[in-house]
Amino acid sequence: MKRRCFALALAALAPACLAGTNPRAALTQLDGYGHFGSADPALCAYQPIAMDGGTPLSLSAASPGTGALDDGAAQFTLAEPLRFYGSDYASLVVSSNGYVAFAADTAEENGGDFSNDAYLPAVPDNAAFGTARIFAYHDELSGEGAGATLRQQHFADCPRPSGLVADEACTVVHWHGWTRLGESQPIDVQLVLYHASYAIAVQYGALDAGAGASACVGLQAHNAEDGGAWSCNGARPLGTASAVCFFDPAHLPGGGVEDALFADGFEE
């Protein structure tokens, strides 16, 4: 018969249950839906993906008089659906300002939200566009400098394994050579979206001088109904050659919610 940490004293016993080798000890719950985040290299390794075959994204300006490489967006159809907050989506809109939105086209999301929020969920500055979002590096970014590129690529077998589902596909969005508006130090950010485990990895090859001190990294559901930030305005430090991962509650490191929570308390 299995013996478990006593459920009625869960709040007091949870730290002991999670200690040791249990991967859940390195996770932080981000929102009510049950997404967990981690920057622990054991769970979230930095493994940059070569984008040589990636498709360049052509941005449209968010509004008249605005440059597309300043505030703009590009839509593309996914090679296979992505699940986010329990819903399946067939396309993404990528913003010049370091986030992606689960939207059908740029009429549904114009990419013009350039001012990040200190906390998530939050009603965006372009408030008419309440789409679900992933904030890879949300800041007032510009691609007007030399060498800036924005690409997407689908991999049937992701070069960066999620560690959760074997041989799973991923879609990668890559902001390369973009800068914070008015600055010159380029960023290099890859967003890796997994199609079977619903995991998300954000990889930072290069950061601006503030190292994310004015950017926001996190998740948000449709109409800001749920969400959570890993780091906004420097709440958690970001570093070059590092990654931050978000895990769906259906596929957590170490197994399901109950098994992971009580893993160190099981005895046969």
The 8 nearest C-alpha neighbors of each residue, nearest first, counted from 0:
[[1, 267, 2, 266, 265, 3, 264, 4],
 [0, 2, 266, 267, 265, 3, 264, 4],
 [3, 1, 265, 266, 0, 264, 4, 267],
 [4, 2, 264, 265, 5, 1, 261, 266],
 [3, 5, 264, 6, 261, 12, 16, 2],
 [4, 6, 7, 8, 3, 9, 12, 2],
 [7, 5, 9, 8, 4, 3, 12, 10],
 [6, 8, 9, 5, 10, 4, 11, 12],
 [9, 7, 6, 11, 10, 5, 12, 4],
 [10, 8, 6, 12, 13, 11, 7, 5],
 [9, 11, 13, 8, 12, 7, 14, 6],
 [12, 10, 9, 8, 13, 14, 15, 7],
 [11, 13, 9, 15, 14, 10, 8, 16],
 [12, 14, 16, 15, 9, 10, 11, 17],
 [15, 13, 17, 16, 12, 18, 11, 24],
 [16, 14, 18, 17, 13, 12, 263, 11],
 [15, 17, 13, 14, 263, 18, 261, 12],
 [18, 16, 24, 14, 15, 21, 13, 23],
 [19, 17, 15, 16, 24, 14, 21, 20],
 [20, 18, 21, 17, 263, 24, 16, 15],
 [19, 21, 22, 18, 24, 17, 263, 23],
 [20, 22, 23, 19, 17, 24, 18, 253],
 [23, 21, 24, 253, 25, 252, 20, 26],
 [22, 24, 26, 25, 21, 17, 259, 252],
 [25, 23, 17, 22, 26, 21, 18, 19],
 [24, 26, 23, 22, 37, 39, 27, 42],
 [27, 25, 37, 23, 36, 24, 35, 28],
 [26, 28, 36, 35, 29, 37, 25, 23],
 [29, 27, 35, 34, 30, 36, 33, 26],
 [28, 30, 227, 35, 34, 27, 36, 228],
 [31, 29, 227, 226, 32, 33, 34, 28],
 [30, 32, 33, 225, 29, 226, 34, 28],
 [33, 31, 30, 34, 84, 225, 248, 226],
 [32, 34, 248, 31, 30, 35, 28, 247],
 [35, 33, 247, 246, 29, 248, 28, 30],
 [34, 36, 28, 246, 27, 29, 245, 26],
 [37, 35, 245, 27, 244, 26, 246, 28],
 [36, 38, 26, 244, 39, 243, 25, 27],
 [37, 39, 243, 43, 242, 40, 244, 36],
 [38, 40, 41, 37, 42, 43, 25, 44],
 [41, 39, 44, 43, 42, 38, 45, 242],
 [40, 42, 39, 43, 44, 38, 22, 25],
 [43, 41, 40, 39, 44, 37, 38, 252],
 [42, 44, 40, 39, 244, 38, 41, 242],
 [43, 45, 40, 46, 242, 42, 41, 241],
 [44, 46, 241, 242, 202, 240, 47, 43],
 [45, 47, 44, 159, 48, 202, 242, 158],
 [48, 46, 45, 49, 202, 204, 159, 189],
 [47, 49, 50, 46, 158, 159, 189, 171],
 [48, 50, 51, 47, 52, 158, 53, 46],
 [49, 51, 53, 52, 48, 152, 150, 151],
 [52, 50, 53, 49, 54, 152, 48, 150],
 [53, 51, 50, 54, 152, 49, 151, 150],
 [52, 54, 152, 50, 151, 51, 150, 55],
 [53, 55, 150, 151, 152, 56, 52, 149],
 [56, 54, 150, 149, 53, 57, 151, 148],
 [57, 55, 150, 149, 73, 58, 54, 151],
 [58, 56, 73, 55, 59, 72, 149, 74],
 [57, 59, 73, 72, 71, 67, 56, 60],
 [58, 60, 67, 71, 72, 73, 61, 57],
 [61, 59, 67, 71, 62, 66, 65, 70],
 [60, 62, 71, 109, 111, 70, 110, 59],
 [61, 63, 60, 65, 64, 111, 70, 109],
 [64, 62, 65, 60, 61, 66, 67, 59],
 [63, 65, 62, 66, 60, 61, 67, 70],
 [66, 64, 63, 62, 60, 67, 70, 61],
 [65, 67, 69, 68, 60, 70, 64, 71],
 [66, 68, 60, 71, 59, 70, 69, 58],
 [69, 67, 142, 66, 141, 143, 70, 71],
 [68, 70, 141, 66, 67, 71, 142, 95],
 [71, 69, 111, 67, 61, 95, 68, 60],
 [70, 72, 67, 60, 61, 110, 59, 95],
 [73, 71, 94, 110, 58, 93, 59, 109],
 [72, 74, 58, 93, 92, 57, 56, 59],
 [75, 73, 92, 104, 91, 93, 105, 72],
 [76, 74, 91, 90, 77, 92, 73, 104],
 [77, 75, 90, 89, 78, 91, 74, 103],
 [76, 78, 90, 79, 89, 80, 75, 91],
 [77, 79, 76, 153, 80, 89, 170, 90],
 [80, 78, 77, 81, 89, 194, 76, 88],
 [81, 79, 89, 88, 87, 77, 82, 194],
 [80, 82, 88, 194, 87, 83, 79, 89],
 [81, 83, 87, 86, 85, 197, 88, 80],
 [82, 84, 85, 86, 87, 81, 197, 88],
 [85, 83, 86, 220, 82, 32, 247, 131],
 [84, 86, 83, 82, 87, 32, 247, 197],
 [87, 85, 82, 83, 84, 88, 81, 80],
 [86, 88, 82, 81, 80, 83, 85, 89],
 [87, 89, 81, 80, 90, 82, 101, 86],
 [90, 88, 80, 77, 76, 81, 79, 87],
 [91, 89, 76, 77, 103, 75, 88, 102],
 [90, 92, 101, 102, 74, 75, 100, 93],
 [91, 93, 74, 100, 73, 99, 102, 72],
 [94, 92, 99, 73, 72, 98, 74, 91],
 [95, 93, 110, 72, 96, 98, 71, 99],
 [94, 96, 71, 97, 70, 72, 68, 69],
 [97, 95, 140, 94, 139, 138, 137, 113],
 [96, 98, 137, 136, 95, 135, 94, 138],
 [99, 97, 134, 135, 94, 133, 137, 96],
 [100, 98, 93, 133, 132, 92, 94, 91],
 [101, 99, 132, 92, 102, 131, 91, 130],
 [100, 102, 91, 131, 130, 132, 92, 90],
 [101, 103, 91, 100, 104, 92, 107, 108],
 [102, 104, 90, 107, 91, 101, 105, 92],
 [105, 103, 106, 107, 74, 102, 92, 108],
 [104, 106, 108, 109, 107, 74, 72, 92],
 [105, 107, 104, 108, 109, 103, 102, 128],
 [106, 108, 105, 104, 102, 128, 103, 109],
 [109, 107, 105, 128, 106, 110, 102, 104],
 [108, 110, 105, 61, 111, 72, 106, 71],
 [111, 109, 94, 72, 71, 112, 108, 61],
 [110, 112, 70, 61, 109, 113, 71, 125],
 [111, 113, 125, 124, 110, 114, 123, 96],
 [112, 114, 139, 96, 111, 138, 115, 70],
 [115, 113, 112, 138, 139, 116, 124, 137],
 [114, 116, 138, 137, 215, 113, 214, 117],
 [117, 115, 118, 114, 121, 215, 119, 231],
 [116, 118, 231, 232, 115, 119, 215, 228],
 [119, 117, 116, 120, 228, 231, 121, 227],
 [120, 118, 227, 121, 228, 226, 219, 116],
 [119, 121, 226, 223, 219, 225, 227, 118],
 [122, 120, 119, 223, 123, 118, 116, 219],
 [121, 123, 223, 126, 124, 120, 222, 129],
 [124, 122, 126, 125, 121, 112, 129, 128],
 [123, 125, 126, 112, 122, 114, 113, 111],
 [124, 126, 123, 112, 127, 128, 111, 109],
 [127, 125, 123, 124, 128, 122, 129, 112],
 [128, 126, 125, 129, 123, 108, 124, 107],
 [127, 129, 126, 108, 130, 125, 107, 109],
 [130, 128, 222, 221, 127, 126, 131, 223],
 [129, 131, 221, 128, 100, 101, 222, 132],
 [130, 132, 221, 220, 101, 219, 100, 129],
 [133, 131, 100, 219, 99, 218, 130, 101],
 [132, 134, 218, 99, 98, 135, 217, 219],
 [133, 135, 98, 216, 217, 137, 136, 218],
 [134, 136, 216, 98, 97, 133, 201, 137],
 [137, 135, 97, 216, 134, 215, 214, 138],
 [138, 136, 97, 215, 214, 134, 96, 98],
 [137, 139, 214, 140, 96, 115, 113, 114],
 [140, 138, 113, 96, 179, 180, 114, 141],
 [141, 139, 179, 96, 180, 178, 138, 69],
 [140, 142, 69, 180, 178, 143, 177, 68],
 [143, 141, 177, 68, 147, 144, 69, 178],
 [142, 144, 141, 68, 145, 147, 69, 177],
 [145, 143, 142, 147, 146, 177, 141, 178],
 [144, 146, 147, 143, 176, 142, 177, 148],
 [145, 147, 176, 148, 144, 175, 142, 177],
 [148, 146, 176, 142, 177, 175, 145, 144],
 [149, 147, 175, 174, 146, 176, 150, 142],
 [148, 150, 174, 173, 56, 55, 175, 147],
 [151, 149, 55, 173, 54, 56, 53, 172],
 [152, 150, 172, 54, 53, 171, 173, 55],
 [151, 153, 53, 171, 170, 54, 154, 172],
 [152, 154, 170, 169, 171, 155, 78, 151],
 [153, 155, 157, 156, 169, 168, 170, 152],
 [154, 156, 168, 157, 153, 169, 167, 166],
 [157, 155, 168, 166, 154, 167, 158, 169],
 [156, 158, 168, 154, 159, 169, 160, 167],
 [159, 157, 160, 156, 48, 154, 46, 169],
 [158, 160, 157, 46, 161, 48, 47, 191],
 [161, 159, 162, 157, 158, 166, 165, 167],
 [160, 162, 163, 159, 164, 198, 193, 196],
 [163, 161, 160, 164, 165, 252, 42, 159],
 [162, 164, 161, 196, 252, 165, 250, 251],
 [165, 163, 167, 196, 162, 166, 161, 195],
 [166, 164, 167, 163, 162, 160, 161, 156],
 [167, 165, 156, 164, 168, 157, 160, 155],
 [168, 166, 156, 165, 164, 195, 157, 169],
 [167, 169, 155, 156, 157, 154, 194, 193],
 [170, 168, 193, 192, 157, 154, 194, 153],
 [169, 171, 153, 192, 152, 191, 154, 193],
 [170, 172, 191, 152, 151, 190, 192, 153],
 [173, 171, 151, 190, 189, 150, 191, 152],
 [174, 172, 189, 150, 149, 188, 175, 151],
 [173, 175, 149, 188, 187, 148, 177, 189],
 [176, 174, 187, 148, 147, 177, 173, 149],
 [175, 177, 147, 185, 186, 187, 146, 148],
 [178, 176, 142, 185, 147, 186, 175, 141],
 [179, 177, 185, 141, 140, 186, 184, 180],
 [178, 180, 140, 182, 139, 141, 181, 138],
 [181, 179, 140, 141, 182, 139, 178, 69],
 [180, 182, 179, 183, 178, 141, 140, 139],
 [183, 181, 179, 180, 184, 178, 207, 185],
 [182, 184, 178, 185, 181, 179, 144, 207],
 [183, 185, 207, 178, 182, 208, 186, 206],
 [186, 184, 178, 176, 177, 207, 183, 206],
 [185, 187, 206, 205, 177, 176, 207, 178],
 [186, 188, 175, 205, 204, 174, 203, 176],
 [189, 187, 203, 174, 202, 173, 204, 186],
 [190, 188, 173, 202, 201, 172, 191, 174],
 [189, 191, 201, 172, 171, 200, 173, 135],
 [190, 192, 171, 200, 199, 170, 201, 189],
 [193, 191, 199, 170, 169, 171, 198, 190],
 [194, 192, 169, 197, 198, 195, 196, 168],
 [193, 195, 81, 197, 168, 169, 196, 192],
 [196, 194, 197, 193, 167, 164, 168, 198],
 [195, 197, 198, 250, 193, 164, 194, 163],
 [198, 196, 193, 194, 195, 247, 82, 199],
 [197, 199, 246, 196, 193, 245, 247, 192],
 [200, 198, 192, 245, 244, 191, 193, 246],
 [199, 201, 244, 191, 243, 190, 202, 245],
 [202, 200, 190, 243, 242, 189, 135, 191],
 [203, 201, 242, 189, 188, 241, 45, 200],
 [204, 202, 188, 239, 241, 205, 240, 187],
 [203, 205, 240, 187, 239, 188, 202, 206],
 [206, 204, 187, 186, 239, 203, 185, 240],
 [207, 205, 186, 210, 239, 208, 187, 185],
 [206, 208, 184, 210, 209, 186, 185, 178],
 [207, 209, 210, 206, 184, 211, 212, 182],
 [208, 210, 212, 207, 211, 213, 206, 233],
 [211, 209, 206, 207, 208, 212, 237, 238],
 [210, 212, 214, 213, 209, 233, 237, 232],
 [211, 213, 233, 232, 209, 210, 214, 231],
 [212, 214, 232, 211, 233, 138, 215, 231],
 [215, 213, 211, 138, 137, 232, 136, 231],
 [214, 216, 231, 137, 230, 136, 115, 232],
 [217, 215, 134, 230, 135, 136, 229, 228],
 [216, 218, 228, 134, 229, 227, 133, 215],
 [219, 217, 133, 226, 227, 132, 134, 228],
 [218, 220, 226, 132, 131, 120, 225, 223],
 [221, 219, 131, 225, 223, 224, 226, 222],
 [220, 222, 131, 130, 223, 129, 224, 219],
 [221, 223, 129, 224, 130, 220, 131, 122],
 [224, 222, 120, 220, 221, 225, 121, 219],
 [225, 223, 222, 220, 221, 226, 120, 219],
 [226, 224, 220, 223, 120, 219, 30, 31],
 [227, 225, 219, 120, 30, 218, 119, 220],
 [226, 228, 29, 119, 30, 218, 217, 120],
 [229, 227, 217, 230, 119, 216, 218, 118],
 [228, 230, 217, 216, 227, 231, 36, 235],
 [229, 231, 235, 234, 216, 228, 215, 233],
 [232, 230, 215, 117, 234, 233, 214, 216],
 [233, 231, 213, 212, 214, 234, 215, 117],
 [232, 234, 212, 235, 231, 236, 211, 230],
 [235, 233, 230, 231, 232, 236, 229, 212],
 [236, 234, 230, 233, 237, 229, 231, 232],
 [237, 235, 233, 234, 238, 211, 230, 210],
 [236, 238, 210, 211, 235, 239, 241, 233],
 [239, 237, 241, 240, 210, 236, 203, 206],
 [238, 240, 205, 204, 241, 203, 206, 237],
 [239, 241, 204, 203, 45, 238, 205, 242],
 [242, 240, 45, 239, 203, 238, 202, 204],
 [241, 243, 202, 45, 201, 203, 38, 43],
 [242, 244, 38, 201, 200, 37, 43, 202],
 [245, 243, 200, 37, 36, 199, 43, 201],
 [244, 246, 36, 199, 35, 198, 34, 200],
 [247, 245, 198, 35, 34, 251, 36, 248],
 [246, 248, 34, 249, 250, 197, 198, 251],
 [249, 247, 33, 250, 34, 251, 246, 256],
 [250, 248, 247, 251, 255, 196, 256, 246],
 [251, 249, 248, 247, 196, 255, 163, 246],
 [250, 252, 254, 248, 246, 255, 253, 249],
 [253, 251, 254, 22, 163, 250, 23, 42],
 [252, 254, 259, 22, 251, 21, 23, 255],
 [255, 253, 259, 251, 252, 258, 256, 250],
 [256, 254, 258, 257, 259, 251, 250, 249],
 [255, 257, 259, 258, 260, 254, 248, 251],
 [256, 258, 260, 259, 255, 261, 262, 254],
 [259, 257, 255, 261, 262, 260, 256, 254],
 [258, 260, 262, 256, 257, 253, 261, 254],
 [261, 259, 257, 258, 262, 256, 17, 16],
 [260, 262, 264, 258, 259, 263, 16, 257],
 [263, 261, 259, 264, 258, 265, 260, 21],
 [262, 264, 16, 261, 265, 17, 21, 18],
 [263, 265, 3, 261, 262, 4, 16, 2],
 [266, 264, 3, 2, 262, 263, 1, 261],
 [267, 265, 1, 2, 264, 0, 3, 263],
 [266, 1, 0, 265, 2, 264, 3, 262]]
